[in-house]
Amino acid sequence: MISLDARVAYSADHDLFRDEVRKFIAREVAPHFERWERNGNVDRDFWKAAGAAGLLCPGVPEEYGGLGLDFGFNATVNEELSYSTGSMPGLVLQSDILADYIVALGSEEQKRRYLPGMIAGDIICAVAMTEPGAGSDLQGIRTTARRDGAGFVVSGSKTYISNGQNADLIIVVAKTAPDLGGKGISLIFVEADRDGFRRGRNLDKIGNWSSDTSELFFEEVRVPEENLLGIENRGFVQLMEQLPQERLALAITAQAAAQRAFDEAVTFTKERSAFGQRVFDFQNTRFKLADLAAKLQIGWAHIDWALQRHVGGKLTTAEASAAKYWHTEMQWEVADAALQLHGGAGYMNEYRIAQLWRDARVQRIVGGTSQIMQEIVSRSL
């Protein structure tokens, strides 16, 4: 369990909310998670239950059905879900990233059309950025949304899309002015029931098995002009403006999952014996765990610092990118060391550390690779 003894970013209200989140996870996540992992998908019932419990998009203003809370409440959900499962990025995507796109960029009509359903769990949202030939470099995308009368026609394909199998609403990153490169990108809402929209396969991944990740195809999909999110041809800039929160959310989930991996290693080494003593009692084991404990201690202090800066509107893109880089790299280090301390048992899927190790690997890629984070930080120097 995540300790709150030395945390400085949370209030008593956050702590009360955390208690409810833990009860929700015990009731609605823990009994079903292994089945979700086997099925490669999370039940829609989970989304509705999360909505009913107030766990989805808590920062959305009250006039659109939200609770109007600060990002500390989102962070509380992220920490507890990640500690419990090490996975489930789809909820982070909906609550911390896409809801904020709509709050920040959406028209009044779009906010009232989409946000209440996202908060209730009736609308599952995805964002379609990555393509078979374009990942971190969004300027290289080939999907287009051409003007046609009073709307747009969206054509192209996307891949590695989280929430892709379940999504009712997709924010598509497309070129509306291909000749302008990165300055000709727009964000377009595409509802999943539109003619020409098609889901591909649920992709077979190394980890994060319960997170549906899909190919999506847009074959001359017609949408009205009011499905444009934000300003035409300003999509790239608009995406960049929302990056600090996205990268902070990823840093938070990495920190919590790293803590769980560490806790699993401590428990296992204290229970397992070798050469007549507990594995924990070997100096090598204790020194390795001490090294990891020190890094986790630093990590929690940094998370609180970054969280306080973000809630205060001061967290920069470079700072958030540094946080995403450091915490996801640290998560991988802790998960790998924790698996090693399990010995052969760590390679067995029946032990939780195996799943935590698998799920940790993508964190250094998703939301911008570690190398892209380093590039962004270097530009601020």
C-alpha positions as a Markdown table, in Angstrom:
| # | Residue | x | y | z |
|---|---|---|---|---|
| 1 | Met | 0.0 | 0.0 | 0.0 |
| 2 | Ile | 1.2 | 3.5 | -0.8 |
| 3 | Ser | 2.3 | 5.3 | 2.3 |
| 4 | Leu | 1.0 | 8.8 | 2.9 |
| 5 | Asp | 3.2 | 9.6 | 6.0 |
| 6 | Ala | 5.6 | 11.9 | 4.2 |
| 7 | Arg | 3.4 | 13.2 | 1.3 |
| 8 | Val | 3.0 | 16.9 | 1.0 |
| 9 | Ala | 0.9 | 17.3 | -2.1 |
| 10 | Tyr | -2.4 | 16.1 | -0.7 |
| 11 | Ser | -5.0 | 17.4 | 1.7 |
| 12 | Ala | -7.4 | 15.7 | 4.1 |
| 13 | Asp | -10.0 | 15.8 | 1.2 |
| 14 | His | -7.6 | 13.9 | -1.1 |
| 15 | Asp | -7.0 | 11.3 | 1.7 |
| 16 | Leu | -10.7 | 10.7 | 2.1 |
| 17 | Phe | -11.1 | 10.4 | -1.6 |
| 18 | Arg | -8.2 | 7.9 | -1.7 |
| 19 | Asp | -10.0 | 5.7 | 0.8 |
| 20 | Glu | -13.0 | 5.5 | -1.5 |
| 21 | Val | -10.7 | 4.7 | -4.5 |
| 22 | Arg | -9.2 | 1.8 | -2.5 |
| 23 | Lys | -12.6 | 0.5 | -1.7 |
| 24 | Phe | -13.6 | 0.8 | -5.3 |
| 25 | Ile | -10.5 | -1.1 | -6.5 |
| 26 | Ala | -11.1 | -3.9 | -4.0 |
| 27 | Arg | -14.7 | -4.2 | -5.2 |
| 28 | Glu | -14.6 | -3.5 | -8.9 |
| 29 | Val | -11.1 | -4.2 | -10.1 |
| 30 | Ala | -9.3 | -6.8 | -8.0 |
| 31 | Pro | -11.9 | -9.6 | -8.6 |
| 32 | His | -11.9 | -9.1 | -12.3 |
| 33 | Phe | -8.4 | -8.0 | -13.3 |
| 34 | Glu | -7.0 | -11.4 | -14.2 |
| 35 | Arg | -10.0 | -12.1 | -16.4 |
| 36 | Trp | -9.4 | -8.7 | -18.1 |
| 37 | Glu | -5.8 | -9.7 | -18.7 |
| 38 | Arg | -6.8 | -13.0 | -20.3 |
| 39 | Asn | -9.5 | -11.3 | -22.5 |
| 40 | Gly | -7.4 | -8.4 | -23.5 |
| 41 | Asn | -10.0 | -5.9 | -22.6 |
| 42 | Val | -11.7 | -4.2 | -19.7 |
| 43 | Asp | -15.5 | -4.7 | -19.3 |
| 44 | Arg | -17.7 | -1.7 | -20.1 |
| 45 | Asp | -19.3 | -2.4 | -16.7 |
| 46 | Phe | -16.1 | -1.2 | -15.1 |
| 47 | Trp | -16.3 | 2.1 | -16.9 |
| 48 | Lys | -19.9 | 2.7 | -15.7 |
| 49 | Ala | -18.9 | 1.7 | -12.1 |
| 50 | Ala | -16.0 | 4.1 | -12.2 |
| 51 | Gly | -18.2 | 6.8 | -13.4 |
| 52 | Ala | -20.8 | 6.2 | -10.7 |
| 53 | Ala | -18.0 | 6.3 | -8.1 |
| 54 | Gly | -16.8 | 9.7 | -9.3 |
| 55 | Leu | -13.4 | 8.3 | -10.5 |
| 56 | Leu | -13.7 | 9.4 | -14.2 |
| 57 | Cys | -12.6 | 12.9 | -15.1 |
| 58 | Pro | -12.9 | 14.4 | -11.6 |
| 59 | Gly | -11.4 | 17.7 | -12.8 |
| 60 | Val | -14.2 | 18.6 | -15.3 |
| 61 | Pro | -16.2 | 21.6 | -14.2 |
| 62 | Glu | -19.5 | 21.0 | -12.5 |
| 63 | Glu | -21.5 | 22.7 | -15.3 |
| 64 | Tyr | -20.6 | 19.7 | -17.5 |
| 65 | Gly | -21.3 | 17.0 | -14.9 |
| 66 | Gly | -17.9 | 16.8 | -13.3 |
| 67 | Leu | -16.8 | 17.4 | -9.7 |
| 68 | Gly | -14.6 | 20.4 | -10.6 |
| 69 | Leu | -11.7 | 19.1 | -8.5 |
| 70 | Asp | -8.0 | 19.8 | -8.8 |
| 71 | Phe | -5.6 | 17.4 | -10.5 |
| 72 | Gly | -4.6 | 15.9 | -7.1 |
| 73 | Phe | -7.8 | 13.8 | -7.3 |
| 74 | Asn | -6.8 | 12.5 | -10.7 |
| 75 | Ala | -3.4 | 11.7 | -9.3 |
| 76 | Thr | -4.9 | 9.8 | -6.4 |
| 77 | Val | -6.8 | 7.6 | -8.8 |
| 78 | Asn | -3.7 | 7.1 | -10.9 |
| 79 | Glu | -1.5 | 6.1 | -7.9 |
| 80 | Glu | -4.0 | 3.6 | -6.5 |
| 81 | Leu | -4.9 | 2.0 | -9.8 |
| 82 | Ser | -1.3 | 1.7 | -10.9 |
| 83 | Tyr | -0.2 | 0.3 | -7.5 |
| 84 | Ser | -3.0 | -2.2 | -7.6 |
| 85 | Thr | -2.7 | -3.3 | -11.3 |
| 86 | Gly | 0.4 | -1.9 | -12.8 |
| 87 | Ser | -1.7 | -1.3 | -15.8 |
| 88 | Met | -5.0 | 0.2 | -17.0 |
| 89 | Pro | -3.7 | 3.2 | -19.0 |
| 90 | Gly | -7.1 | 3.6 | -20.7 |
| 91 | Leu | -8.6 | 5.4 | -17.7 |
| 92 | Val | -5.6 | 7.7 | -17.4 |
| 93 | Leu | -6.1 | 8.5 | -21.1 |
| 94 | Gln | -9.7 | 9.4 | -20.7 |
| 95 | Ser | -9.6 | 11.3 | -17.4 |
| 96 | Asp | -6.2 | 13.1 | -17.5 |
| 97 | Ile | -5.7 | 13.8 | -21.2 |
| 98 | Leu | -8.8 | 13.6 | -23.4 |
| 99 | Ala | -11.2 | 15.3 | -21.0 |
| 100 | Asp | -8.8 | 18.2 | -20.7 |
| 101 | Tyr | -8.5 | 18.5 | -24.5 |
| 102 | Ile | -12.3 | 19.0 | -24.6 |
| 103 | Val | -12.4 | 21.3 | -21.6 |
| 104 | Ala | -9.6 | 23.5 | -23.0 |
| 105 | Leu | -10.4 | 23.4 | -26.7 |
| 106 | Gly | -14.0 | 22.4 | -27.1 |
| 107 | Ser | -17.0 | 24.5 | -28.1 |
| 108 | Glu | -19.8 | 24.8 | -25.6 |
| 109 | Glu | -21.8 | 22.4 | -27.6 |
| 110 | Gln | -19.0 | 19.8 | -27.8 |
| 111 | Lys | -18.5 | 20.0 | -24.0 |
| 112 | Arg | -22.2 | 19.4 | -23.3 |
| 113 | Arg | -22.4 | 16.7 | -25.9 |
| 114 | Tyr | -19.4 | 14.6 | -24.8 |
| 115 | Leu | -18.2 | 15.4 | -21.3 |
| 116 | Pro | -21.2 | 14.1 | -19.3 |
| 117 | Gly | -21.0 | 10.7 | -21.0 |
| 118 | Met | -17.3 | 10.5 | -20.5 |
| 119 | Ile | -17.7 | 11.3 | -16.8 |
| 120 | Ala | -20.5 | 8.7 | -16.4 |
| 121 | Gly | -18.6 | 6.0 | -18.3 |
| 122 | Asp | -21.1 | 5.9 | -21.1 |
| 123 | Ile | -18.7 | 7.3 | -23.6 |
| 124 | Ile | -15.2 | 5.8 | -23.8 |
| 125 | Cys | -12.8 | 8.0 | -25.6 |
| 126 | Ala | -9.5 | 7.5 | -27.6 |
| 127 | Val | -7.1 | 9.7 | -29.4 |
| 128 | Ala | -5.7 | 8.5 | -32.8 |
| 129 | Met | -2.2 | 9.9 | -33.3 |
| 130 | Thr | 0.2 | 7.1 | -34.2 |
| 131 | Glu | 0.3 | 5.7 | -37.7 |
| 132 | Pro | 2.2 | 2.7 | -39.1 |
| 133 | Gly | 4.8 | 5.2 | -40.5 |
| 134 | Ala | 4.6 | 8.0 | -37.9 |
| 135 | Gly | 5.1 | 7.8 | -34.2 |
| 136 | Ser | 6.6 | 10.5 | -32.1 |
| 137 | Asp | 7.0 | 12.8 | -35.1 |
| 138 | Leu | 3.4 | 13.8 | -35.7 |
| 139 | Gln | 4.4 | 16.0 | -38.6 |
| 140 | Gly | 4.9 | 12.8 | -40.6 |
| 141 | Ile | 1.2 | 11.6 | -40.3 |
| 142 | Arg | -0.6 | 10.8 | -43.5 |
| 143 | Thr | -4.2 | 10.7 | -42.3 |
| 144 | Thr | -6.1 | 13.6 | -43.9 |
| 145 | Ala | -9.4 | 15.5 | -43.2 |
| 146 | Arg | -10.3 | 17.4 | -46.3 |
| 147 | Arg | -12.9 | 20.0 | -46.5 |
| 148 | Asp | -16.1 | 18.9 | -48.3 |
| 149 | Gly | -19.1 | 21.2 | -48.2 |
| 150 | Ala | -20.1 | 21.8 | -44.6 |
| 151 | Gly | -17.8 | 19.2 | -43.1 |
| 152 | Phe | -14.7 | 17.1 | -43.4 |
| 153 | Val | -13.9 | 13.7 | -45.0 |
| 154 | Val | -11.4 | 11.7 | -42.9 |
| 155 | Ser | -9.2 | 9.2 | -44.6 |
| 156 | Gly | -6.3 | 7.2 | -43.2 |
| 157 | Ser | -5.2 | 4.6 | -40.7 |
| 158 | Lys | -3.9 | 4.6 | -37.1 |
| 159 | Thr | -2.3 | 2.0 | -34.9 |
| 160 | Tyr | -1.4 | 1.3 | -31.3 |
| 161 | Ile | -4.5 | 3.2 | -30.2 |
| 162 | Ser | -5.4 | 2.7 | -26.5 |
| 163 | Asn | -9.1 | 2.2 | -25.8 |
| 164 | Gly | -9.4 | 1.4 | -29.5 |
| 165 | Gln | -11.7 | -1.6 | -29.2 |
| 166 | Asn | -14.1 | 0.0 | -26.7 |
| 167 | Ala | -14.0 | 3.6 | -28.0 |
| 168 | Asp | -17.2 | 5.4 | -28.8 |
| 169 | Leu | -15.5 | 8.6 | -29.6 |
| 170 | Ile | -12.1 | 9.1 | -31.3 |
| 171 | Ile | -10.2 | 12.4 | -31.5 |
| 172 | Val | -8.3 | 11.9 | -34.8 |
| 173 | Val | -5.1 | 13.8 | -35.5 |
| 174 | Ala | -5.2 | 14.6 | -39.2 |
| 175 | Lys | -3.8 | 16.9 | -41.8 |
| 176 | Thr | -6.3 | 19.5 | -43.0 |
| 177 | Ala | -3.6 | 21.4 | -44.9 |
| 178 | Pro | -1.0 | 18.8 | -46.0 |
| 179 | Asp | 1.2 | 21.3 | -47.8 |
| 180 | Leu | 1.8 | 23.1 | -44.4 |
| 181 | Gly | 3.4 | 20.1 | -42.7 |
| 182 | Gly | 3.1 | 20.4 | -38.9 |
| 183 | Lys | 1.3 | 23.7 | -39.3 |
| 184 | Gly | -1.6 | 22.0 | -41.1 |
| 185 | Ile | -2.7 | 19.5 | -38.5 |
| 186 | Ser | -6.2 | 19.6 | -36.9 |
| 187 | Leu | -8.1 | 17.5 | -34.3 |
| 188 | Ile | -11.3 | 16.0 | -35.5 |
| 189 | Phe | -14.0 | 14.1 | -33.5 |
| 190 | Val | -15.1 | 10.8 | -35.2 |
| 191 | Glu | -17.9 | 8.9 | -33.5 |
| 192 | Ala | -17.5 | 5.1 | -33.8 |
| 193 | Asp | -20.9 | 4.7 | -35.5 |
| 194 | Arg | -19.9 | 6.8 | -38.5 |
| 195 | Asp | -20.0 | 5.1 | -41.9 |
| 196 | Gly | -16.5 | 4.3 | -43.1 |
| 197 | Phe | -15.0 | 3.9 | -39.6 |
| 198 | Arg | -13.6 | 0.4 | -38.9 |
| 199 | Arg | -11.7 | -1.2 | -36.0 |
| 200 | Gly | -8.9 | -3.6 | -36.8 |
| 201 | Arg | -7.5 | -6.2 | -34.5 |
| 202 | Asn | -6.9 | -5.9 | -30.8 |
| 203 | Leu | -3.1 | -5.9 | -31.0 |
| 204 | Asp | -1.1 | -8.6 | -29.3 |
| 205 | Lys | 1.3 | -6.8 | -26.9 |
| 206 | Ile | 4.2 | -7.8 | -24.6 |
| 207 | Gly | 2.4 | -6.3 | -21.6 |
| 208 | Asn | -0.6 | -4.2 | -20.6 |
| 209 | Trp | -2.8 | -7.1 | -21.7 |
| 210 | Ser | -6.0 | -5.8 | -20.2 |
| 211 | Ser | -5.6 | -2.5 | -22.2 |
| 212 | Asp | -7.3 | -2.8 | -25.6 |
| 213 | Thr | -4.9 | -1.4 | -28.2 |
| 214 | Ser | -6.1 | -1.3 | -31.8 |
| 215 | Glu | -5.7 | -0.5 | -35.4 |
| 216 | Leu | -8.3 | 2.0 | -36.6 |
| 217 | Phe | -9.3 | 2.7 | -40.2 |
| 218 | Phe | -11.0 | 5.7 | -41.6 |
| 219 | Glu | -12.3 | 5.2 | -45.1 |
| 220 | Glu | -13.9 | 8.4 | -46.4 |
| 221 | Val | -15.6 | 9.1 | -43.0 |
| 222 | Arg | -17.8 | 12.2 | -43.3 |
| 223 | Val | -18.2 | 14.4 | -40.2 |
| 224 | Pro | -19.8 | 17.8 | -39.8 |
| 225 | Glu | -17.8 | 21.0 | -39.4 |
| 226 | Glu | -18.8 | 21.1 | -35.7 |
| 227 | Asn | -16.7 | 18.0 | -35.1 |
| 228 | Leu | -13.5 | 20.1 | -35.4 |
| 229 | Leu | -11.9 | 20.4 | -32.0 |
| 230 | Gly | -10.2 | 23.7 | -31.4 |
| 231 | Ile | -8.9 | 25.8 | -34.3 |
| 232 | Glu | -8.3 | 24.4 | -37.8 |
| 233 | Asn | -4.6 | 23.8 | -38.6 |
| 234 | Arg | -3.6 | 24.5 | -35.0 |
| 235 | Gly | -3.8 | 20.9 | -33.8 |
| 236 | Phe | -0.1 | 20.4 | -33.3 |
| 237 | Val | 0.2 | 23.5 | -31.1 |
| 238 | Gln | -2.9 | 22.5 | -29.2 |
| 239 | Leu | -1.5 | 19.1 | -28.5 |
| 240 | Met | 1.8 | 20.5 | -27.2 |
| 241 | Glu | -0.1 | 22.8 | -24.8 |
| 242 | Gln | -1.6 | 19.8 | -23.1 |
| 243 | Leu | 1.6 | 17.9 | -22.7 |
| 244 | Pro | 2.6 | 18.7 | -19.1 |
| 245 | Gln | -0.4 | 17.0 | -17.5 |
| 246 | Glu | -0.2 | 14.0 | -19.8 |
| 247 | Arg | 3.5 | 13.4 | -18.9 |
| 248 | Leu | 3.0 | 14.1 | -15.2 |
| 249 | Ala | 0.2 | 11.4 | -15.2 |
| 250 | Leu | 2.6 | 8.9 | -16.8 |
| 251 | Ala | 5.3 | 9.8 | -14.2 |
| 252 | Ile | 2.8 | 9.2 | -11.4 |
| 253 | Thr | 1.7 | 5.8 | -12.7 |
| 254 | Ala | 5.3 | 4.8 | -13.2 |
| 255 | Gln | 6.2 | 5.7 | -9.6 |
| 256 | Ala | 3.2 | 3.8 | -8.1 |
| 257 | Ala | 3.9 | 0.7 | -10.2 |
| 258 | Ala | 7.6 | 0.8 | -9.2 |
| 259 | Gln | 6.5 | 1.0 | -5.5 |
| 260 | Arg | 4.4 | -2.1 | -6.0 |
| 261 | Ala | 7.2 | -4.0 | -7.7 |
| 262 | Phe | 9.5 | -3.1 | -4.8 |
| 263 | Asp | 7.0 | -4.2 | -2.2 |
| 264 | Glu | 6.5 | -7.5 | -4.0 |
| 265 | Ala | 10.3 | -8.1 | -3.9 |
| 266 | Val | 10.5 | -7.3 | -0.2 |
| 267 | Thr | 7.7 | -9.7 | 0.6 |
| 268 | Phe | 9.1 | -12.4 | -1.5 |
| 269 | Thr | 12.7 | -12.2 | -0.2 |
| 270 | Lys | 11.5 | -12.3 | 3.4 |
| 271 | Glu | 9.4 | -15.4 | 2.7 |
| 272 | Arg | 11.8 | -17.4 | 0.5 |
| 273 | Ser | 14.8 | -19.2 | 2.0 |
| 274 | Ala | 18.1 | -20.2 | 0.4 |
| 275 | Phe | 21.2 | -21.8 | 2.0 |
| 276 | Gly | 19.6 | -21.9 | 5.4 |
| 277 | Gln | 18.5 | -18.3 | 5.6 |
| 278 | Arg | 16.0 | -15.9 | 4.2 |
| 279 | Val | 16.9 | -14.4 | 0.8 |
| 280 | Phe | 16.3 | -11.0 | 2.5 |
| 281 | Asp | 19.2 | -11.7 | 5.0 |
| 282 | Phe | 21.9 | -11.9 | 2.3 |
| 283 | Gln | 23.8 | -8.6 | 2.2 |
| 284 | Asn | 23.5 | -8.4 | -1.5 |
| 285 | Thr | 19.7 | -8.5 | -1.3 |
| 286 | Arg | 19.5 | -6.0 | 1.5 |
| 287 | Phe | 21.8 | -3.5 | -0.3 |
| 288 | Lys | 20.0 | -3.8 | -3.6 |
| 289 | Leu | 16.6 | -3.2 | -1.8 |
| 290 | Ala | 18.2 | -0.3 | 0.1 |
| 291 | Asp | 19.3 | 1.2 | -3.2 |
| 292 | Leu | 15.8 | 0.9 | -4.7 |
| 293 | Ala | 14.2 | 2.2 | -1.5 |
| 294 | Ala | 16.4 | 5.4 | -1.8 |
| 295 | Lys | 15.3 | 5.9 | -5.4 |
| 296 | Leu | 11.6 | 5.4 | -4.5 |
| 297 | Gln | 12.0 | 7.9 | -1.6 |
| 298 | Ile | 13.4 | 10.5 | -4.0 |
| 299 | Gly | 10.7 | 9.7 | -6.6 |
| 300 | Trp | 7.8 | 10.3 | -4.2 |
| 301 | Ala | 9.3 | 13.6 | -3.2 |
| 302 | His | 9.7 | 14.6 | -6.8 |
| 303 | Ile | 6.1 | 13.5 | -7.7 |
| 304 | Asp | 4.8 | 15.7 | -4.9 |
| 305 | Trp | 6.9 | 18.7 | -6.1 |
| 306 | Ala | 5.7 | 18.3 | -9.7 |
| 307 | Leu | 2.1 | 17.8 | -8.6 |
| 308 | Gln | 2.1 | 20.9 | -6.6 |
| 309 | Arg | 3.7 | 22.9 | -9.4 |
| 310 | His | 1.1 | 21.5 | -11.9 |
| 311 | Val | -1.9 | 22.3 | -9.6 |
| 312 | Gly | -0.4 | 25.8 | -9.2 |
| 313 | Gly | -0.2 | 26.2 | -13.0 |
| 314 | Lys | 3.6 | 26.3 | -13.0 |
| 315 | Leu | 4.8 | 23.0 | -14.3 |
| 316 | Thr | 6.6 | 23.5 | -17.6 |
| 317 | Thr | 6.7 | 21.1 | -20.6 |
| 318 | Ala | 10.5 | 20.5 | -19.9 |
| 319 | Glu | 9.8 | 19.7 | -16.2 |
| 320 | Ala | 7.0 | 17.3 | -17.1 |
| 321 | Ser | 9.1 | 15.7 | -19.7 |
| 322 | Ala | 12.0 | 15.3 | -17.3 |
| 323 | Ala | 9.6 | 13.7 | -14.8 |
| 324 | Lys | 8.2 | 11.3 | -17.4 |
| 325 | Tyr | 11.7 | 10.3 | -18.4 |
| 326 | Trp | 13.1 | 9.8 | -14.9 |
| 327 | His | 10.2 | 8.0 | -13.3 |
| 328 | Thr | 9.6 | 5.6 | -16.2 |
| 329 | Glu | 13.3 | 4.7 | -16.4 |
| 330 | Met | 13.3 | 4.2 | -12.6 |
| 331 | Gln | 10.2 | 2.1 | -12.9 |
| 332 | Trp | 11.9 | -0.2 | -15.3 |
| 333 | Glu | 15.0 | -0.4 | -13.1 |
| 334 | Val | 13.0 | -1.3 | -10.0 |
| 335 | Ala | 10.7 | -3.8 | -11.9 |
| 336 | Asp | 13.7 | -5.6 | -13.4 |
| 337 | Ala | 15.6 | -5.7 | -10.1 |
| 338 | Ala | 12.6 | -6.9 | -8.3 |
| 339 | Leu | 12.1 | -9.7 | -10.8 |
| 340 | Gln | 15.7 | -10.7 | -10.4 |
| 341 | Leu | 15.3 | -10.9 | -6.7 |
| 342 | His | 12.4 | -13.4 | -7.3 |
| 343 | Gly | 14.9 | -15.7 | -9.1 |
| 344 | Gly | 13.2 | -18.3 | -11.3 |
| 345 | Ala | 9.8 | -17.5 | -9.7 |
| 346 | Gly | 10.0 | -14.1 | -11.2 |
| 347 | Tyr | 9.7 | -15.5 | -14.7 |
| 348 | Met | 6.5 | -17.3 | -13.8 |
| 349 | Asn | 3.2 | -15.5 | -14.7 |
| 350 | Glu | 1.6 | -16.8 | -11.5 |
| 351 | Tyr | 3.7 | -14.2 | -9.6 |
| 352 | Arg | 2.6 | -10.6 | -9.8 |
| 353 | Ile | 6.1 | -9.3 | -10.5 |
| 354 | Ala | 6.0 | -10.9 | -14.0 |
| 355 | Gln | 3.1 | -8.8 | -15.0 |
| 356 | Leu | 4.6 | -5.7 | -13.4 |
| 357 | Trp | 7.8 | -6.2 | -15.3 |
| 358 | Arg | 6.0 | -6.8 | -18.6 |
| 359 | Asp | 3.8 | -3.7 | -18.1 |
| 360 | Ala | 6.8 | -1.5 | -17.2 |
| 361 | Arg | 8.6 | -1.8 | -20.5 |
| 362 | Val | 6.2 | 0.3 | -22.6 |
| 363 | Gln | 6.3 | 3.2 | -20.1 |
| 364 | Arg | 9.6 | 4.3 | -21.7 |
| 365 | Ile | 7.9 | 4.5 | -25.1 |
| 366 | Val | 4.3 | 5.6 | -24.6 |
| 367 | Gly | 3.6 | 9.3 | -24.5 |
| 368 | Gly | 6.9 | 10.0 | -26.0 |
| 369 | Thr | 10.0 | 7.9 | -25.8 |
| 370 | Ser | 12.7 | 8.5 | -23.3 |
| 371 | Gln | 14.9 | 9.8 | -26.1 |
| 372 | Ile | 12.3 | 12.3 | -27.1 |
| 373 | Met | 12.0 | 13.4 | -23.5 |
| 374 | Gln | 15.7 | 14.0 | -23.3 |
| 375 | Glu | 15.5 | 16.0 | -26.5 |
| 376 | Ile | 12.8 | 18.2 | -25.1 |
| 377 | Val | 14.7 | 18.7 | -21.8 |
| 378 | Ser | 17.9 | 19.6 | -23.7 |
| 379 | Arg | 16.1 | 22.3 | -25.7 |
| 380 | Ser | 15.3 | 24.1 | -22.4 |
| 381 | Leu | 18.9 | 24.2 | -21.3 |
